[in-house]
Amino acid sequence: MNRNPANRALPVGLVVLLAGATMTAPPVLALSEFQGAPAPIAGEQNAAPGDEAEEAAPEERTPLEIPMPDPLVDRTAVELKDDEIAAPDVVEPVEVLTDVSKIPVPVARMRELIVEAAASGDIERLRPLLGKGPTQTQVTATAGEDDPIAALKSLSGDQDGIEILAILLDVMSTGFVLADKGTPEEAYVWPYFAEKPLSSLTAPEKVDLFRLVTAGDFAGMEEFGTYNFYRVGITPDGKWKFFVAGD
């Protein structure tokens, strides 16, 4: 009889149990397999099936709108309120005077003396009327000419100043106006065209003007914007203030 324990036969039941344990043991996972498996999110575990459907639905998108171009005219910039509309320029009416008996006596007297001197044909007769010093009459003078009579002769087409005397006589025979009333520059001015817009002249007034200037001169004045031929000014106290041409 053999007494060695290693040679003893195992019971049949124990052999079957050991074999089953070996076959059903779970496989051993590698470390990399544990790291690759994401952990479940609590929110996903508790999410209802309906929520998943809503999340899966595509978002509604607003149709693409093409911007309209700006208007060619900005009406907000051109539309003005009634109180913001600029009032049109009002041209004050000019009172044309013709009756020398209704003007101050000193003015009428100086006018008479000027007319008499001009009609005489002797330009030297104007000298005492032109004055001296600060009150000397302003005349259109050439450069470097201080003597008023010499200056007037230089403006004449002849050496004796006859032409300028004729012009002076024609100017003093027209109507006149009171300019700059109530100011230190107040004066009676001949001819009245000097203070009246050319566009407002009537047909008879244009006839008066064409006694002094030509049609070509008048066209130039219209382009210039005002009368720019000779004019005379006499202050209310009877001083001969100016005899000038130009603007």
Buried (B, 14 or more C-beta within 10 A) or exposed (E): EEEEEEEEEEEEEEEEEEEEEEEEEEEEEEEEEEEEEEEEEEEEEEEEEEEEEEEEEEEEEEEEEEEEEEEEEEEEEEEEEEEEEEEEEEEEEBEBBEEBEEBBEBBBEBBEBBBEBBBEEBBEBBBEBBBEEEEEBEBBBEEEBEEBBBBBBBBBEEEEBBEBBBBBBBBBBBBBBBBEEEEEEBBBBBBBBBBBEBEEBEEEBBEBBEEBBEEEBBEEBEEEEEBBBBBBBBBBEBBBBBBBEEE
